[in-house]
Amino acid sequence: MTNPNPAVVAMRRFSRRAGVPDIAEVPGGRLVELPGRGRTYVVDIAGPEGAPTLILLHATACTGYLTWFPALAALAERYRVIVFDQRWHGRGIRSERFSVRDCADDVVAVADALGIERAILAGYSLGGVVALLAAHRHSDRVSGLVLCATPYRFQEKLRERAFHLTFGALAGAIGPYSYRRAAEYVGRLPELPEYTWAPGKLNRWALTEFRSSSGWVMAQVIAEVGRFDATGWLSTLRMPTAVVITTRDRAIPVYRQLEMATMIPGASIHLVKAGHASCVLEADRFVPVLLEACAAVAARQQETSNAALSGGDGEQGGGGH
């Protein structure tokens, strides 16, 4: 994988707006302090009364808004929707280093801050990696998974190992300097992002969101994510899972997405004939499949909850408020 970042592609072609909804606002959020971790920007959309909770995890070099804005309105009709910026992305936590493990634990910290006991996690690319690890480390807090354009490992072929070895060495060499420059950059950002804009100015808003993540730290993100490998524990995941496979993906090999789906017990497979930036550039194709995948997981979660109740143990699998 040489480019895990749908935003790079999206920003080059965004002016075409093929399949991109031309909206003029997204739901507003707030900065939330996570005790002992830092603060991040969180959007909490209530959804219908009693609806399952869905936590959305964004892609590399994106923000929560930038990855998910085309899907928010449709998802909020069925779920309580939580979106937040991950470490060193947008208004996310600024830490001494970027770690996928820290990102996975941040998911639970956000849930704790919002009083959420269990939730379905939906992740795109990097977000899928974080969702996987969160489910592995905190299985009691994750009631389901929706994994979109997600790999379970990166270093398999010789060229992949060579790329990540070289990239990792570069990231290590510039590590302290890159974090320092990134901190200076994000320190100049407005405290809160825009969530409304003039009609027809979606492109400008999207570019502003894209620029809110410093390129200086993305080398560290890519190097860290490149070391991720869930091969040894994928088969231990027991929560309802749906895998959305982007069948025209040039960043995450399709066969690797399919392998992951077959390694997670009972995972359903949902195909979208689109590329790695489909969450934005081909949203008209991606969003309906995302809704289908989320519905499949929510239905299985409810079946599990009903079975537990009928068995008399009183445990519920809901993604409660």
C-alpha positions in Angstrom: 0.0 0.0 0.0 1.6 3.2 -1.1 -1.2 5.7 -0.4 -3.6 4.9 2.5 -5.2 8.4 2.2 -8.4 8.9 0.3 -8.2 12.6 1.0 -5.2 13.1 -1.2 -7.1 11.7 -4.2 -10.3 13.5 -3.1 -8.8 16.9 -3.0 -7.3 16.5 -6.5 -10.6 15.7 -8.1 -13.1 17.3 -5.7 -14.2 20.0 -8.1 -15.8 17.4 -10.3 -18.1 16.5 -7.3 -19.3 13.3 -9.0 -21.5 11.7 -6.4 -20.7 14.3 -3.7 -23.8 15.8 -2.1 -23.7 19.6 -2.4 -24.7 20.5 1.2 -24.2 23.7 3.1 -23.8 22.4 6.7 -22.9 19.5 9.0 -24.0 19.0 12.6 -21.9 21.1 15.0 -19.7 19.6 17.7 -17.7 20.5 20.7 -14.3 20.0 22.3 -14.3 17.1 24.8 -11.6 16.6 27.4 -10.7 12.9 27.8 -9.1 12.5 31.3 -5.4 11.8 31.2 -5.4 11.7 27.4 -6.2 15.2 26.0 -9.1 16.8 24.1 -10.6 16.2 20.8 -13.5 17.5 18.7 -16.6 15.4 19.0 -19.9 15.5 17.1 -22.8 13.8 18.9 -26.0 13.4 16.8 -28.9 12.2 18.9 -30.8 10.1 16.3 -34.1 8.4 17.1 -35.1 7.6 20.7 -33.5 4.3 21.8 -31.5 3.9 18.6 -28.2 2.0 18.6 -25.0 4.1 18.9 -22.6 4.2 16.0 -19.1 5.6 16.4 -17.5 6.7 13.1 -13.7 6.5 12.7 -12.1 8.4 9.8 -9.3 7.8 7.3 -5.7 9.0 7.3 -5.1 12.7 6.9 -8.9 13.3 7.1 -11.1 14.5 9.8 -14.3 13.0 11.1 -16.2 15.5 9.1 -14.2 15.0 5.9 -14.6 11.2 5.7 -18.2 11.0 6.9 -20.1 14.2 5.9 -21.9 12.6 2.9 -23.3 9.9 5.2 -24.2 11.8 8.4 -27.8 12.8 7.6 -28.8 9.3 6.4 -27.1 7.5 9.4 -28.7 9.9 11.9 -32.1 8.7 10.7 -31.4 5.3 12.2 -28.6 5.7 14.8 -27.1 7.9 17.5 -24.0 9.0 15.6 -20.7 9.9 17.2 -17.8 11.4 15.1 -14.5 12.6 16.5 -11.1 13.6 15.2 -8.4 11.0 15.9 -4.9 11.8 17.2 -3.0 14.4 15.2 -5.9 14.8 12.8 -7.9 18.0 12.7 -8.7 19.0 16.3 -7.7 15.6 17.7 -5.4 14.8 20.6 -1.8 16.1 20.3 0.4 13.5 21.8 4.2 12.8 22.0 3.8 10.1 19.3 1.1 8.6 17.2 0.0 5.1 18.2 -2.8 2.9 16.8 -3.1 1.4 20.3 -3.7 4.8 21.8 -6.3 5.6 19.1 -8.1 2.3 19.9 -8.2 3.3 23.6 -9.3 6.8 22.7 -12.5 5.3 21.2 -13.4 3.9 24.7 -12.4 7.2 26.3 -14.8 9.1 24.1 -17.6 6.6 24.8 -16.9 7.0 28.6 -17.0 10.8 28.3 -20.4 10.6 26.5 -21.9 7.9 28.9 -22.0 5.2 26.2 -21.6 1.6 27.4 -21.4 -0.2 24.1 -21.4 0.9 20.5 -21.1 -0.2 16.9 -17.8 1.0 15.4 -17.7 2.0 11.7 -14.2 2.7 10.4 -12.8 3.7 7.0 -9.3 2.7 6.1 -7.2 3.9 9.1 -10.5 4.1 11.0 -11.1 0.4 10.2 -7.7 -0.5 11.6 -8.5 1.5 14.8 -11.9 -0.2 15.0 -10.4 -3.6 14.7 -7.9 -3.0 17.5 -10.5 -1.4 19.7 -12.7 -4.5 19.3 -9.7 -6.7 20.1 -8.7 -4.7 23.2 -12.1 -3.8 24.5 -14.5 -6.5 23.2 -16.9 -5.8 26.1 -17.4 -2.2 24.8 -17.9 -3.0 21.1 -21.2 -4.4 20.1 -20.5 -4.6 16.3 -18.1 -3.6 13.6 -18.5 -2.1 10.1 -15.1 -2.1 8.3 -14.9 -0.1 5.1 -11.9 -0.2 2.7 -10.0 -1.7 5.6 -6.8 -3.9 5.6 -5.9 -6.3 8.4 -2.1 -6.0 7.5 0.1 -4.1 5.2 3.4 -5.9 4.9 3.0 -9.1 2.9 4.6 -8.7 -0.5 8.3 -7.9 -0.9 7.6 -4.4 -2.3 5.3 -3.6 0.6 7.9 -4.7 3.1 10.5 -2.6 1.3 8.2 0.5 1.2 7.3 0.3 4.9 10.8 -0.4 6.0 12.1 2.6 4.1 9.2 4.8 5.2 9.6 3.7 8.8 13.3 4.6 8.8 12.5 8.1 7.4 9.7 8.6 9.9 12.1 7.6 12.7 14.8 10.0 11.5 12.5 13.0 11.4 10.3 12.0 14.4 10.8 14.7 17.0 11.2 17.4 14.4 8.0 16.4 12.6 5.9 16.4 15.7 7.3 19.8 16.7 6.4 21.2 13.3 3.0 19.6 13.4 2.3 21.1 16.8 3.2 24.6 15.6 0.9 24.1 12.6 -2.2 22.9 14.4 -1.6 25.5 17.1 -2.4 28.2 14.6 -5.8 26.6 13.7 -9.0 28.2 14.9 -10.2 26.4 18.0 -13.3 25.0 16.3 -13.9 23.9 12.7 -16.5 25.4 10.5 -19.7 23.5 10.2 -21.7 25.8 8.0 -20.7 27.6 4.8 -22.2 29.6 2.0 -24.2 27.7 -0.7 -21.9 26.4 -3.4 -18.8 26.6 -1.1 -18.5 23.0 -0.2 -15.1 22.7 -2.0 -13.6 25.5 0.1 -14.9 23.9 3.3 -13.6 20.5 2.3 -10.1 21.9 1.5 -10.1 23.7 4.9 -10.9 20.4 6.6 -8.2 18.6 4.7 -5.6 21.3 5.6 -6.4 21.0 9.3 -4.2 17.9 9.6 -0.5 18.7 9.3 1.5 16.8 6.6 4.5 16.8 9.0 2.9 14.2 11.2 1.3 12.0 8.5 4.7 10.3 7.9 4.5 9.1 11.5 0.9 7.9 11.0 1.7 6.0 7.9 4.8 4.4 9.4 2.9 3.3 12.5 -0.1 2.0 10.6 2.2 0.1 8.3 3.3 -2.1 11.2 -0.3 -3.1 12.0 -1.0 -6.8 11.6 -4.2 -8.5 13.0 -3.6 -11.9 11.5 -3.0 -13.6 14.8 -6.3 -12.5 16.4 -8.9 -11.7 13.7 -10.6 -15.1 14.2 -11.2 -14.3 17.9 -13.6 -11.5 17.2 -17.1 -12.5 18.1 -19.2 -9.3 17.6 -21.5 -8.9 14.6 -19.3 -7.6 11.7 -19.9 -6.3 8.2 -17.1 -5.7 5.7 -17.6 -3.1 3.0 -15.2 -3.9 0.2 -14.3 -1.2 -2.3 -13.8 -3.3 -5.4 -12.0 -0.6 -7.4 -9.5 0.2 -4.6 -5.9 0.9 -5.7 -4.7 1.6 -2.1 -6.0 -1.4 -0.2 -5.9 -4.6 -2.3 -9.4 -6.0 -2.8 -8.2 -9.5 -2.1 -6.8 -8.4 1.3 -10.2 -6.9 2.2 -11.8 -10.1 1.2 -9.3 -12.2 3.2 -10.1 -10.2 6.3 -13.9 -10.8 5.8 -13.3 -14.5 5.6 -11.1 -14.5 8.7 -13.7 -12.8 11.0 -16.3 -15.4 12.1 -19.7 -14.7 10.6 -18.8 -11.4 8.9 -21.1 -10.3 6.1 -19.7 -8.9 2.9 -21.0 -5.8 1.1 -19.5 -4.8 -2.2 -19.3 -1.2 -3.6 -18.0 -0.7 -7.1 -15.8 2.3 -6.2 -12.3 3.3 -5.3 -10.5 4.2 -2.1 -11.9 7.7 -1.9 -15.5 6.5 -2.4 -16.6 7.8 1.0 -16.5 11.2 -0.5 -16.0 11.1 -4.3 -18.5 8.3 -5.0 -20.8 8.8 -2.0 -23.8 8.1 -4.1 -22.5 4.6 -4.4 -20.9 4.2 -1.1 -23.5 5.5 1.3 -26.3 3.1 0.4 -23.9 0.2 0.9 -22.7 1.6 4.2 -26.3 1.9 5.4 -26.9 -1.7 4.3 -23.8 -2.9 6.2 -24.8 -0.9 9.4 -28.3 -2.3 9.2 -27.0 -5.9 9.0 -24.8 -5.4 12.1 -27.6 -3.7 14.1 -30.0 -6.4 13.2 -27.6 -9.1 14.4 -26.8 -7.1 17.5 -30.5 -7.0 18.3 -30.9 -10.7 17.8 -28.0 -11.3 20.2 -29.6 -9.0 22.7 -33.0 -10.7 22.4 -31.4 -14.1 22.7 -29.6 -13.0 25.9 -32.8 -11.7 27.4 -34.8 -14.8 26.6 -32.0 -16.8 28.2 -32.6 -14.9 31.4 -29.1 -13.6 31.9 -30.2 -10.0 31.6 -27.3 -8.9 29.5 -28.0 -6.6 26.6 -26.0 -6.1 23.4 -27.4 -2.6 22.6 -25.1 0.4 21.7 -27.0 2.5 24.3 -27.1 6.2 24.9 
